[in-house]
Amino acid sequence: MPRYRDRLPQMNGDLFLTDGGLETTLVFQRGVDLPEFAAFHLLTSEPGRRELYDCYVPYAEVAVKHGVGLILETPTWRANKDWGEKLGHDGAALAMLNQEAVLHLQEIRHRFETPEAPIVISGNLGPRGDGYAPDALLSPDEAEAYHLAQVEAFANSHADLVTALTMTHAGEAIGIVRAARRCEMPVVIAFTVETDGRLPTGQPLGEAIAAVDEATDAYAAYYGINCAHTSHFAGQFAGAEGAPWVERIRMIRGNASKKSHAELDECTELDDGNPQAFGRECASLHERLPNLNVLGGCCGTDERHIGAVAECVQVR
């Protein structure tokens, strides 16, 4: 049985780190070819599995060093039907790869976890379409039917929860939460925002969170923001102190770069920003938001950024 599925330790309020930008690390720092930006495809070969393992280990080392918790996301952001078919994987193969991704992270948990540094394994779901500019908005029913297979694969594994990263609109998020509830899996929804702090659809972040909660009886364990620089969304919290949607935010996985999604799409070199500044910005939000305790990175971040987050939060 999964170790933490019935008692997610991050819900206690202690500091938890996450991994950083897996795909950008693989492509820009390790020179790995990722067709369709799909890290899960590396699980199909021993050299690929070693690349993934080597990417995750530094985050476990940071967590153990600082004596804080760690949430590791499986490399399965693209491991759904549409993206899988582009890489030649059918439904059965995708289910197996999603579950193998969990086993891969269990090796790291077994090696590094300590009582002071619990390691939580999250099954990572990505959007059906483009994570920056959705070409089609899914209804909740469509999204539930589409994402159910991946959620079921994680429910039949040792994943502790599922996390949907880079959600662009509320309809898809509602469907994912419904699929998770059908499978009795804890679920986290992380929305992405543009430089104005709104979702790519233009919807305010608070409205999106409220819409998902209303449609799902607030089943999600908590919400997050990912794939945007903190300066893009920090202003959304001004004057919103005490708002129910703010209290539902427990996770932030920011980008290293201040560039917009459109600019990042055109980048041929990694913009890794300033790790220490990244750490200070995350620590500032940790102080401002009442329930924020899961901090990590997205595009352009690596163990330097995550280490800086731990240092900056712990000295305040």
C-alpha positions as CSV (number, residue, x, y, z in Angstrom):
1,M,0.0,0.0,0.0
2,P,1.2,3.6,-0.6
3,R,2.9,5.0,2.4
4,Y,1.3,8.4,2.5
5,R,-1.9,8.3,0.5
6,D,-4.2,8.4,3.5
7,R,-2.1,11.0,5.4
8,L,-0.2,13.4,3.2
9,P,2.5,14.8,5.5
10,Q,2.6,18.1,3.7
11,M,-0.8,18.8,5.0
12,N,0.7,19.3,8.5
13,G,2.3,22.6,7.4
14,D,6.0,21.7,7.6
15,L,8.2,22.8,4.8
16,F,8.3,20.6,1.7
17,L,10.5,21.1,-1.3
18,T,9.8,19.8,-4.8
19,D,12.0,18.9,-7.7
20,G,12.8,21.6,-10.3
21,G,12.4,21.9,-14.0
22,L,13.0,18.3,-15.1
23,E,12.6,18.8,-18.8
24,T,14.6,22.0,-19.1
25,T,17.4,20.3,-17.0
26,L,17.5,17.3,-19.3
27,V,17.4,19.4,-22.6
28,F,19.6,22.4,-21.7
29,Q,21.9,21.1,-19.1
30,R,22.3,17.4,-19.9
31,G,21.9,17.6,-23.6
32,V,19.2,15.0,-23.8
33,D,16.9,14.8,-26.8
34,L,13.2,14.9,-25.6
35,P,10.8,14.4,-28.5
36,E,7.6,16.2,-27.8
37,F,9.3,17.5,-24.5
38,A,8.3,14.1,-23.1
39,A,10.6,13.0,-20.2
40,F,8.6,9.7,-19.6
41,H,10.0,8.3,-22.9
42,L,13.4,8.0,-21.2
43,L,11.9,5.2,-19.1
44,T,12.0,2.9,-22.1
45,S,15.8,2.5,-22.0
46,E,18.4,1.9,-19.3
47,P,20.5,5.0,-20.3
48,G,17.3,7.1,-20.1
49,R,16.4,5.7,-16.7
50,R,19.9,6.6,-15.5
51,E,19.5,10.2,-16.8
52,L,16.2,10.5,-14.9
53,Y,17.7,9.0,-11.7
54,D,20.6,11.4,-11.8
55,C,18.3,14.4,-12.2
56,Y,16.2,13.5,-9.1
57,V,19.0,12.5,-6.7
58,P,20.3,16.1,-6.1
59,Y,16.8,17.2,-4.8
60,A,16.8,14.3,-2.3
61,E,20.2,15.3,-1.2
62,V,19.1,18.9,-0.6
63,A,16.0,17.8,1.4
64,V,18.1,15.5,3.6
65,K,20.7,18.2,4.1
66,H,18.1,20.7,5.3
67,G,16.0,18.2,7.2
68,V,12.8,19.0,5.3
69,G,10.2,17.1,3.3
70,L,10.3,16.5,-0.4
71,I,7.7,15.8,-3.1
72,L,8.9,14.2,-6.2
73,E,6.8,14.3,-9.4
74,T,7.0,11.4,-11.8
75,P,8.4,12.3,-15.2
76,T,5.0,11.8,-16.8
77,W,3.7,15.2,-17.6
78,R,3.3,14.1,-21.2
79,A,2.3,10.5,-20.5
80,N,-1.3,10.8,-21.6
81,K,-3.1,9.5,-24.7
82,D,-2.5,12.3,-27.2
83,W,1.2,12.8,-26.5
84,G,1.8,9.1,-26.0
85,E,0.5,8.3,-29.4
86,K,2.9,10.8,-31.0
87,L,5.7,8.7,-29.5
88,G,4.2,5.3,-30.5
89,H,2.8,4.3,-27.1
90,D,-0.7,2.8,-26.8
91,G,-2.9,2.8,-23.7
92,A,-1.4,-0.4,-22.2
93,A,2.2,0.9,-22.7
94,L,1.3,4.2,-21.2
95,A,-0.2,2.6,-18.1
96,M,2.9,0.5,-17.6
97,L,5.2,3.5,-18.0
98,N,3.2,5.6,-15.6
99,Q,3.5,2.9,-13.0
100,E,7.2,2.3,-13.8
101,A,7.8,6.0,-13.2
102,V,6.5,5.5,-9.6
103,L,8.8,2.5,-9.1
104,H,11.7,4.6,-10.3
105,L,11.0,7.2,-7.6
106,Q,10.5,4.6,-5.0
107,E,14.2,3.7,-5.4
108,I,15.1,7.2,-4.5
109,R,12.7,7.2,-1.5
110,H,14.2,4.0,-0.2
111,R,17.7,5.3,-0.5
112,F,17.3,8.8,0.9
113,E,14.2,9.2,3.1
114,T,14.7,9.9,6.8
115,P,12.2,10.7,9.6
116,E,13.2,14.4,9.2
117,A,13.0,14.3,5.4
118,P,9.9,12.3,4.3
119,I,9.6,11.8,0.5
120,V,6.2,11.9,-1.1
121,I,5.7,10.5,-4.6
122,S,3.3,12.3,-6.8
123,G,1.9,11.0,-10.1
124,N,2.3,13.9,-12.5
125,L,-0.4,14.7,-15.0
126,G,-0.1,17.4,-17.6
127,P,-2.7,19.1,-19.8
128,R,-4.1,17.4,-22.9
129,G,-2.9,20.2,-25.1
130,D,-0.2,22.8,-25.0
131,G,0.7,23.9,-21.4
132,Y,1.2,27.5,-22.5
133,A,-1.6,28.1,-25.0
134,P,-4.4,25.6,-25.0
135,D,-5.7,25.0,-28.5
136,A,-9.0,23.6,-27.2
137,L,-10.8,24.1,-23.9
138,L,-12.1,20.8,-22.4
139,S,-15.4,20.5,-20.7
140,P,-15.2,18.8,-17.3
141,D,-16.8,15.6,-18.7
142,E,-14.3,15.5,-21.6
143,A,-11.4,16.0,-19.2
144,E,-12.6,13.4,-16.8
145,A,-12.9,10.8,-19.5
146,Y,-9.6,11.7,-21.0
147,H,-7.4,11.8,-17.9
148,L,-9.1,8.8,-16.1
149,A,-6.7,6.2,-17.6
150,Q,-3.6,8.0,-16.3
151,V,-5.2,8.6,-12.9
152,E,-6.2,4.9,-12.7
153,A,-2.6,3.9,-13.5
154,F,-1.3,5.9,-10.5
155,A,-4.1,4.7,-8.3
156,N,-2.9,1.1,-9.0
157,S,0.7,2.1,-8.1
158,H,2.5,3.2,-5.0
159,A,1.9,6.9,-5.8
160,D,0.8,8.9,-2.8
161,L,-1.3,11.4,-4.8
162,V,-1.7,12.8,-8.3
163,T,-0.7,16.4,-9.2
164,A,-1.9,18.1,-12.4
165,L,0.7,20.7,-13.4
166,T,0.3,23.6,-15.8
167,M,-3.4,23.6,-15.9
168,T,-4.6,26.3,-18.3
169,H,-8.4,26.4,-17.6
170,A,-10.9,25.4,-15.0
171,G,-12.8,22.8,-17.1
172,E,-9.8,20.5,-17.5
173,A,-9.0,20.9,-13.8
174,I,-12.5,20.0,-12.8
175,G,-12.4,16.8,-14.9
176,I,-9.1,15.7,-13.4
177,V,-10.4,16.2,-9.8
178,R,-13.5,14.2,-10.7
179,A,-11.3,11.4,-12.1
180,A,-9.2,11.4,-9.0
181,R,-12.2,11.2,-6.8
182,R,-13.5,8.2,-8.8
183,C,-10.2,6.5,-8.1
184,E,-10.1,7.6,-4.4
185,M,-6.8,9.4,-5.0
186,P,-5.7,12.6,-3.4
187,V,-5.2,15.3,-6.0
188,V,-3.5,18.6,-6.4
189,I,-4.3,21.2,-9.1
190,A,-1.6,23.7,-10.2
191,F,-2.6,26.4,-12.6
192,T,-0.2,28.3,-14.8
193,V,-0.6,32.1,-15.3
194,E,0.6,34.7,-17.8
195,T,2.6,37.8,-16.9
196,D,-0.6,39.5,-15.7
197,G,-1.3,36.8,-13.1
198,R,-4.3,35.4,-15.0
199,L,-4.8,32.0,-16.6
200,P,-4.1,31.8,-20.3
201,T,-7.9,32.0,-20.8
202,G,-7.9,35.4,-19.1
203,Q,-9.7,34.0,-16.0
204,P,-8.5,35.3,-12.7
205,L,-6.7,32.7,-10.6
206,G,-9.0,33.1,-7.6
207,E,-12.1,32.5,-9.8
208,A,-10.6,29.4,-11.3
209,I,-9.8,27.9,-7.9
210,A,-13.3,28.8,-6.7
211,A,-14.9,27.2,-9.8
212,V,-13.1,23.9,-9.3
213,D,-13.9,23.7,-5.6
214,E,-17.6,24.5,-6.3
215,A,-17.9,21.9,-9.0
216,T,-16.1,19.1,-7.0
217,D,-17.1,19.8,-3.4
218,A,-13.6,21.0,-2.7
219,Y,-12.2,17.5,-3.2
220,A,-8.7,18.7,-4.2
221,A,-6.2,18.5,-1.3
222,Y,-4.9,21.9,-2.3
223,Y,-3.9,24.1,-5.2
224,G,-0.7,25.5,-6.6
225,I,0.8,27.7,-9.2
226,N,3.5,26.6,-11.6
227,C,5.4,27.5,-14.7
228,A,5.4,31.3,-14.1
229,H,7.8,33.6,-12.4
230,T,6.8,34.8,-8.9
231,S,6.7,38.4,-10.2
232,H,3.9,37.4,-12.6
233,F,1.5,36.4,-9.9
234,A,2.6,37.8,-6.5
235,G,0.4,40.9,-7.1
236,Q,-2.7,38.7,-7.2
237,F,-2.5,38.3,-3.4
238,A,-2.5,42.0,-2.6
239,G,-5.8,42.8,-0.9
240,A,-6.9,39.2,-1.0
241,E,-5.8,38.3,2.5
242,G,-8.2,35.9,4.1
243,A,-9.9,35.0,0.8
244,P,-10.9,31.3,0.7
245,W,-9.0,30.8,-2.6
246,V,-5.8,32.2,-1.1
247,E,-6.0,29.8,1.8
248,R,-6.4,26.9,-0.6
249,I,-2.9,27.6,-2.1
250,R,-0.3,25.3,-0.6
251,M,2.2,24.9,-3.5
252,I,4.3,27.2,-5.7
253,R,6.7,25.9,-8.4
254,G,8.0,29.0,-10.1
255,N,10.0,29.5,-13.3
256,A,13.6,30.8,-13.0
257,S,13.0,33.2,-15.8
258,K,10.8,36.4,-15.9
259,K,10.1,35.8,-19.5
260,S,6.5,35.2,-20.8
261,H,5.4,31.9,-22.0
262,A,5.6,33.1,-25.6
263,E,9.2,34.2,-25.1
264,L,10.2,30.9,-23.4
265,D,8.8,29.0,-26.3
266,E,11.3,30.8,-28.5
267,C,14.3,30.3,-26.3
268,T,17.2,28.3,-27.6
269,E,19.3,28.8,-24.5
270,L,18.4,28.2,-20.8
271,D,17.4,31.2,-18.8
272,D,18.1,30.0,-15.2
273,G,17.7,33.4,-13.6
274,N,19.3,34.0,-10.2
275,P,19.0,31.1,-7.8
276,Q,19.4,33.2,-4.6
277,A,16.9,35.7,-5.8
278,F,14.5,32.9,-6.6
279,G,15.0,31.5,-3.1
280,R,14.3,34.9,-1.5
281,E,11.1,35.4,-3.6
282,C,9.8,32.0,-2.6
283,A,10.5,32.7,1.0
284,S,8.7,36.0,0.8
285,L,5.6,34.3,-0.5
286,H,6.0,31.6,2.2
287,E,5.6,34.4,4.8
288,R,2.7,36.1,3.1
289,L,0.4,33.1,2.2
290,P,-1.1,31.4,5.3
291,N,-0.9,27.8,4.1
292,L,1.9,27.9,1.6
293,N,4.5,25.2,2.6
294,V,5.3,23.3,-0.7
295,L,8.0,25.2,-2.6
296,G,9.9,24.2,-5.7
297,G,10.7,25.0,-9.2
298,C,9.6,24.7,-12.8
299,C,11.2,25.7,-16.1
300,G,14.9,26.7,-15.7
301,T,15.3,25.7,-12.1
302,D,17.5,23.0,-10.7
303,E,18.9,21.9,-7.3
304,R,20.6,25.3,-6.9
305,H,17.3,27.0,-6.9
306,I,15.7,24.5,-4.6
307,G,18.6,24.6,-2.2
308,A,18.3,28.4,-2.1
309,V,14.6,28.1,-1.3
310,A,15.4,25.9,1.7
311,E,18.1,28.2,2.9
312,C,16.1,31.4,2.6
313,V,13.0,29.9,4.2
314,Q,14.9,28.4,7.1
315,V,16.8,31.6,8.0
316,R,13.6,33.7,8.2
